[in-house]
Amino acid sequence: MLVLKSRDTSLLDSEKRTLRSFFLLYIFFSFVIIVFSSIIYYNSQKELMFEKQNSKLKKYSSKLIKDLEYMHKNFYDGIKYPRYANFKSAIYDSSGKLIFSTLEYNDVNLELTIYNTHNKTHYIRLLNSFYLGAMYVVIEIDNNLKNSFYIKTIFFGTVLFSIFLITGYFLLRLLLKPMRESLHLLDRFIKDTTHELNTPVSSILANIEMIDRDKMVEKNLKKLKRMEVAAKTISTIYDDLTFVALGNKTKNRNENIDIKELLEERGEFFKTLAESKKIKINYDLKSSYIYMDKSKITRVIDNLLSNSIKYNISRGYIMINSSQNYFSIEDSGIGIAKEDLNRICQRYARFNDSEGGFGIGLSIVAAIIDEYSMNIEIKSELNKGTKVSLRW
């Protein structure tokens, strides 16, 4: 079952959905590329920072080792472990046990030479001689460059991402240009076609109505009926194409319309088409009124009836019901697959290649019910039929 309310099914929305899908995919891959690039940039900058700091830290460690050597050779009671303004330090024995430390963070990894931890840089140097029982000296300095790397990485990543977004947007618009032109040509074709169809279709229908059928032999009467079916089919297509071409450019002429009377009138119009497939149209109508443009509600009814005939089975039926603020059209046709229900109101969507048509009928219905804030409910089951209900 499908329930539609306030649904826009224009070509422009299809174009927007296509643009949005491509754009989101483009953004995702751009984001992934920028993230990996940022990680590579940050790691390269970190290595560069370590290289720059390495000589300074080696100098600091040499100073500490020199002072440790002095303390070892000139040890006396009261001698103090050296402190420095530029760095902090610690000494560890051969088993990795702390001997003395002025570090802020003593969770030192003695297996590394240089690394960052807690916004600090630790530098580890192995002693050639064991001064004061120490085998390792550790130098600790503030890592002031780390935050600046983060800021630079985020800034350049954001700038690059913005460039990707702008470039992607214009690139996608350029790629969609052929589709825009195709849609424009299609709409132009529809407008030209409707203009050329008007006069001959009206003339054919008028002349068919004037023919005296009582004086015709059965053979010619059947031929006339086939002509009438073809002419009414073209007439219905013409009305749909006219609506598509003009859209909502025409001013609505709203009036109180008797739905019961209109359903009977349109059922009679499609009677010849239904009889050509031996389809019986049944009625269960109660009086009901709606305030809207008559040509538009006629387009809704005509498209629903046309589909009920087109996708019905031979010797099938159509049931037309109406009551207060409601009418429905049910058929014994081929039905619609569940996976197709959500797309049946898209313009040019077709799900049965064996039947003709442009695939615009239900998109017109959806546009009109949206304009008048009506509700449409579509129930369908394959090989059992379809029921379309409208409420207002």
C-alpha positions as CSV (number, residue, x, y, z in Angstrom):
1,M,0.0,0.0,0.0
2,L,1.2,3.5,-0.9
3,V,0.0,6.7,0.7
4,L,1.0,10.0,-0.9
5,K,0.5,13.4,0.5
6,S,2.0,16.7,-0.6
7,R,4.5,15.0,-2.9
8,D,6.4,16.8,-5.6
9,T,7.3,14.7,-8.6
10,S,8.7,17.2,-11.0
11,L,11.7,16.7,-13.2
12,L,13.5,19.3,-11.3
13,D,13.4,17.1,-8.1
14,S,14.8,14.2,-10.0
15,E,17.6,16.4,-11.2
16,K,18.2,17.6,-7.6
17,R,18.2,14.0,-6.3
18,T,20.8,13.0,-8.9
19,L,22.9,16.1,-8.1
20,R,22.7,15.5,-4.3
21,S,23.6,11.8,-4.6
22,F,26.7,12.5,-6.8
23,F,27.7,15.4,-4.6
24,L,27.4,13.4,-1.3
25,L,29.5,10.7,-2.9
26,Y,32.1,13.2,-4.1
27,I,32.2,14.9,-0.6
28,F,32.7,11.5,1.1
29,F,35.7,10.6,-1.1
30,S,37.1,14.1,-0.8
31,F,36.8,13.9,2.9
32,V,38.6,10.5,3.0
33,I,41.4,11.8,0.8
34,I,41.8,14.9,2.9
35,V,41.9,12.9,6.2
36,F,44.6,10.6,4.8
37,S,46.5,13.6,3.4
38,S,46.3,15.3,6.8
39,I,47.6,12.3,8.6
40,I,50.5,12.0,6.3
41,Y,51.2,15.7,6.6
42,Y,51.0,15.6,10.4
43,N,53.3,12.6,10.6
44,S,55.9,14.2,8.2
45,Q,55.8,17.4,10.2
46,K,56.2,15.4,13.5
47,E,59.3,13.7,12.1
48,L,60.6,17.0,10.9
49,M,60.1,18.4,14.4
50,F,61.9,15.5,15.9
51,E,64.9,16.1,13.6
52,K,65.0,19.8,14.6
53,Q,64.7,19.0,18.3
54,N,67.2,16.1,18.1
55,S,70.3,18.2,18.0
56,K,69.1,20.4,20.8
57,L,68.1,17.5,23.0
58,K,71.4,15.8,22.3
59,K,73.2,18.9,23.5
60,Y,71.0,19.0,26.7
61,S,71.8,15.3,27.3
62,S,75.5,15.9,26.9
63,K,75.4,18.7,29.5
64,L,73.5,16.4,31.9
65,I,76.0,13.5,31.3
66,K,78.9,15.9,32.0
67,D,77.3,17.0,35.2
68,L,76.7,13.4,36.2
69,E,80.3,12.6,35.5
70,Y,81.4,15.4,37.8
71,M,79.0,14.2,40.5
72,H,80.2,10.7,40.2
73,K,83.9,11.7,40.5
74,N,83.4,14.3,43.2
75,F,80.5,12.8,45.2
76,Y,80.1,14.2,48.7
77,D,77.2,14.4,51.2
78,G,74.8,17.1,50.4
79,I,75.5,17.2,46.7
80,K,72.3,17.8,44.7
81,Y,71.1,16.4,41.5
82,P,71.4,19.1,38.8
83,R,68.4,21.2,37.7
84,Y,68.1,23.1,34.5
85,A,65.9,26.0,33.3
86,N,65.6,24.7,29.7
87,F,64.7,21.1,30.4
88,K,64.0,18.4,33.0
89,S,65.7,15.1,33.3
90,A,65.8,11.7,34.9
91,I,68.3,8.8,35.3
92,Y,67.5,5.0,35.2
93,D,69.6,2.0,35.9
94,S,70.2,-0.9,33.6
95,S,67.0,-2.7,34.7
96,G,64.9,0.4,33.9
97,K,64.4,1.3,37.5
98,L,64.2,5.0,38.3
99,I,67.2,6.4,40.2
100,F,66.2,10.1,40.3
101,S,63.8,12.3,38.3
102,T,62.7,15.9,37.9
103,L,60.3,14.9,35.1
104,E,56.6,15.8,35.1
105,Y,55.8,12.4,33.7
106,N,57.8,9.4,34.7
107,D,56.1,6.9,32.4
108,V,59.1,6.7,30.2
109,N,59.6,4.3,27.3
110,L,63.3,3.5,27.4
111,E,63.1,1.5,24.2
112,L,62.6,4.6,22.1
113,T,65.0,7.4,21.3
114,I,62.6,10.3,21.0
115,Y,58.8,10.6,21.3
116,N,55.9,12.8,22.4
117,T,53.8,12.2,25.5
118,H,51.4,14.5,27.4
119,N,52.5,17.6,25.3
120,K,56.1,16.8,26.3
121,T,59.0,15.5,24.2
122,H,61.2,12.7,25.8
123,Y,64.7,12.0,24.6
124,I,66.5,8.9,25.8
125,R,70.2,8.4,25.6
126,L,72.3,5.4,26.6
127,L,75.4,6.1,28.8
128,N,78.8,4.7,27.8
129,S,79.9,4.8,31.4
130,F,77.7,4.1,34.4
131,Y,77.7,7.4,36.4
132,L,75.9,7.1,39.7
133,G,74.7,3.7,38.6
134,A,72.7,5.2,35.7
135,M,72.5,3.5,32.3
136,Y,69.9,5.8,30.8
137,V,69.4,9.6,30.9
138,V,66.0,11.1,29.9
139,I,65.5,14.7,28.8
140,E,62.1,16.2,28.9
141,I,61.1,19.5,27.2
142,D,57.8,21.2,26.4
143,N,56.3,20.2,23.0
144,N,55.0,23.6,22.0
145,L,55.0,22.8,18.4
146,K,52.5,20.0,18.6
147,N,49.4,22.2,19.0
148,S,50.6,24.4,16.2
149,F,50.8,21.3,13.9
150,Y,47.2,20.4,14.9
151,I,46.0,23.9,14.0
152,K,47.9,24.1,10.7
153,T,46.7,20.6,9.7
154,I,43.0,21.5,10.5
155,F,43.3,24.9,8.8
156,F,44.9,23.6,5.6
157,G,42.5,20.6,5.6
158,T,39.5,22.9,5.9
159,V,40.8,25.1,3.1
160,L,41.4,22.1,0.9
161,F,38.0,20.6,1.7
162,S,36.3,23.9,0.8
163,I,38.2,24.0,-2.5
164,F,37.1,20.4,-3.2
165,L,33.4,21.3,-2.4
166,I,33.4,24.3,-4.7
167,T,35.2,22.5,-7.5
168,G,32.9,19.5,-7.1
169,Y,29.7,21.6,-7.2
170,F,30.7,23.3,-10.5
171,L,32.0,20.0,-11.9
172,L,28.8,18.2,-11.2
173,R,26.7,21.0,-12.7
174,L,28.9,20.7,-15.8
175,L,28.3,16.9,-15.9
176,L,24.6,17.4,-15.5
177,K,24.4,20.0,-18.3
178,P,23.7,17.4,-21.0
179,M,20.8,16.0,-18.9
180,R,19.4,19.5,-18.5
181,E,19.5,20.1,-22.2
182,S,17.9,16.7,-22.9
183,L,15.0,17.5,-20.5
184,H,14.6,20.9,-22.1
185,L,14.4,19.3,-25.6
186,L,11.9,16.8,-24.3
187,D,9.7,19.5,-22.8
188,R,10.0,21.5,-26.0
189,F,9.0,18.4,-28.0
190,I,5.9,17.9,-25.8
191,K,4.8,21.5,-26.3
192,D,5.2,21.3,-30.0
193,T,3.4,17.9,-30.1
194,T,0.4,19.2,-28.2
195,H,0.1,22.2,-30.4
196,E,0.1,20.0,-33.6
197,L,-2.3,17.4,-32.1
198,N,-5.1,19.8,-31.0
199,T,-6.9,20.4,-34.3
200,P,-6.8,16.9,-35.9
201,V,-7.9,15.2,-32.7
202,S,-10.8,17.6,-32.1
203,S,-11.9,17.2,-35.8
204,I,-11.8,13.4,-35.6
205,L,-13.8,13.2,-32.5
206,A,-16.4,15.7,-33.7
207,N,-16.9,13.8,-37.0
208,I,-17.2,10.4,-35.2
209,E,-19.9,11.8,-33.0
210,M,-21.9,13.1,-36.0
211,I,-21.9,9.7,-37.8
212,D,-25.3,8.0,-37.9
213,R,-24.5,4.6,-36.5
214,D,-28.0,3.2,-37.0
215,K,-27.5,3.1,-40.8
216,M,-24.1,1.4,-40.6
217,V,-23.6,-2.3,-41.1
218,E,-22.0,-4.3,-38.3
219,K,-18.6,-4.6,-40.1
220,N,-18.3,-0.8,-40.5
221,L,-19.6,-0.2,-37.0
222,K,-16.7,-2.2,-35.5
223,K,-14.3,-0.2,-37.6
224,L,-15.8,3.0,-36.4
225,K,-15.5,1.8,-32.8
226,R,-11.8,1.1,-33.3
227,M,-11.4,4.6,-34.8
228,E,-13.2,6.0,-31.8
229,V,-11.0,4.1,-29.3
230,A,-7.9,5.3,-31.1
231,A,-9.2,8.9,-31.2
232,K,-10.1,8.9,-27.5
233,T,-6.7,7.4,-26.6
234,I,-5.0,10.2,-28.5
235,S,-7.3,12.8,-26.9
236,T,-6.4,11.5,-23.4
237,I,-2.7,11.7,-24.3
238,Y,-3.2,15.2,-25.7
239,D,-4.8,16.4,-22.5
240,D,-1.9,15.0,-20.4
241,L,0.7,16.5,-22.7
242,T,-1.1,19.9,-22.5
243,F,-1.1,19.7,-18.7
244,V,2.6,18.9,-18.7
245,A,3.4,21.7,-21.1
246,L,1.4,24.3,-19.3
247,G,1.9,23.0,-15.7
248,N,0.4,25.4,-13.2
249,K,0.8,28.4,-15.5
250,T,-3.0,28.6,-16.1
251,K,-5.2,30.2,-13.5
252,N,-7.4,27.8,-11.6
253,R,-11.2,28.2,-12.1
254,N,-12.4,26.5,-8.9
255,E,-16.1,25.6,-8.6
256,N,-18.3,23.1,-6.7
257,I,-18.2,19.8,-8.7
258,D,-20.5,16.9,-8.3
259,I,-18.0,14.0,-8.2
260,K,-20.8,11.4,-8.8
261,E,-21.9,13.2,-12.0
262,L,-18.3,13.6,-13.2
263,L,-17.4,10.0,-12.6
264,E,-20.4,8.8,-14.6
265,E,-19.5,11.3,-17.4
266,R,-15.9,10.1,-17.6
267,G,-16.9,6.5,-17.3
268,E,-19.1,6.9,-20.3
269,F,-16.3,8.6,-22.2
270,F,-14.0,5.6,-21.6
271,K,-16.8,3.0,-22.2
272,T,-15.7,2.4,-25.8
273,L,-12.1,1.8,-24.7
274,A,-13.2,-0.5,-22.0
275,E,-15.4,-2.5,-24.4
276,S,-12.5,-2.9,-26.8
277,K,-10.9,-5.2,-24.1
278,K,-14.3,-6.6,-22.9
279,I,-13.9,-4.8,-19.6
280,K,-17.1,-4.0,-17.6
281,I,-17.3,-0.7,-15.7
282,N,-19.5,-0.9,-12.5
283,Y,-20.6,1.9,-10.4
284,D,-21.5,2.4,-6.7
285,L,-21.9,6.1,-6.5
286,K,-23.2,8.4,-3.8
287,S,-23.4,12.2,-4.1
288,S,-20.2,14.0,-3.2
289,Y,-18.8,17.5,-4.0
290,I,-15.4,19.0,-4.2
291,Y,-14.3,22.6,-4.8
292,M,-11.5,22.7,-7.4
293,D,-10.8,23.3,-11.1
294,K,-12.9,20.9,-13.1
295,S,-10.2,20.4,-15.8
296,K,-7.8,19.2,-13.1
297,I,-10.1,16.8,-11.3
298,T,-11.0,15.5,-14.8
299,R,-7.3,14.9,-15.5
300,V,-7.1,12.9,-12.3
301,I,-10.1,10.7,-13.1
302,D,-9.1,10.2,-16.7
303,N,-5.6,9.1,-15.8
304,L,-6.9,6.6,-13.2
305,L,-9.5,5.2,-15.6
306,S,-7.1,5.1,-18.5
307,N,-4.6,3.1,-16.4
308,S,-7.4,0.8,-15.1
309,I,-8.2,-0.1,-18.7
310,K,-4.6,-0.2,-20.0
311,Y,-3.3,-2.5,-17.3
312,N,-6.5,-4.6,-16.9
313,I,-7.0,-8.1,-18.1
314,S,-9.4,-9.1,-20.9
315,R,-12.9,-9.6,-19.6
316,G,-12.0,-7.9,-16.4
317,Y,-13.8,-5.2,-14.5
318,I,-13.5,-1.7,-13.1
319,M,-15.4,-0.7,-10.0
320,I,-16.0,3.1,-9.4
321,N,-17.1,4.1,-5.9
322,S,-17.9,7.5,-4.4
323,S,-19.1,8.8,-1.0
324,Q,-18.7,12.0,1.0
325,N,-15.3,13.5,0.3
326,Y,-14.1,10.3,-1.2
327,F,-13.9,8.3,-4.4
328,S,-12.0,5.2,-5.6
329,I,-11.3,3.3,-8.8
330,E,-10.5,-0.4,-8.5
331,D,-9.6,-2.8,-11.3
332,S,-8.9,-6.5,-11.8
333,G,-5.6,-5.8,-13.6
334,I,-2.0,-7.0,-13.5
335,G,-1.2,-5.0,-10.4
336,I,2.0,-3.3,-9.3
337,A,5.0,-4.9,-7.5
338,K,5.7,-3.6,-4.0
339,E,9.2,-2.4,-4.9
340,D,7.7,-0.2,-7.7
341,L,5.0,1.4,-5.6
342,N,7.2,4.2,-4.3
343,R,8.2,5.2,-7.8
344,I,4.9,5.0,-9.7
345,C,4.3,8.7,-9.4
346,Q,7.7,9.7,-10.9
347,R,7.4,11.3,-14.3
348,Y,8.4,9.0,-17.2
349,A,8.5,6.0,-14.9
350,R,7.1,2.9,-16.6
351,F,7.1,-0.7,-15.2
352,N,5.4,-2.6,-18.1
353,D,7.0,-2.4,-21.5
354,S,4.2,-4.2,-23.2
355,E,1.8,-1.2,-22.8
356,G,2.3,2.2,-24.4
357,G,2.3,5.6,-22.8
358,F,4.8,8.2,-21.7
359,G,4.8,7.4,-18.0
360,I,3.4,10.8,-17.1
361,G,-0.2,10.0,-16.0
362,L,0.3,9.3,-12.3
363,S,2.9,12.2,-12.0
364,I,0.1,14.5,-13.2
365,V,-2.3,12.9,-10.6
366,A,0.3,13.4,-7.8
367,A,0.9,17.0,-8.8
368,I,-2.8,17.9,-8.8
369,I,-3.6,16.2,-5.4
370,D,-0.5,17.9,-4.0
371,E,-1.8,21.3,-5.2
372,Y,-5.2,20.7,-3.6
373,S,-3.9,19.0,-0.4
374,M,-5.7,15.8,-1.2
375,N,-4.7,12.3,0.0
376,I,-4.2,9.4,-2.4
377,E,-3.9,5.8,-1.3
378,I,-2.8,3.0,-3.7
379,K,-3.3,-0.6,-2.8
380,S,-2.0,-3.1,-5.4
381,E,-1.1,-6.8,-5.6
382,L,0.5,-8.5,-8.6
383,N,-2.0,-10.4,-10.8
384,K,-4.9,-9.4,-8.6
385,G,-5.5,-5.7,-9.3
386,T,-5.1,-2.1,-8.1
387,K,-7.3,0.2,-6.0
388,V,-6.7,3.9,-6.0
389,S,-8.6,6.0,-3.4
390,L,-8.7,9.8,-3.0
391,R,-9.9,11.7,0.0
392,W,-10.2,15.5,0.6
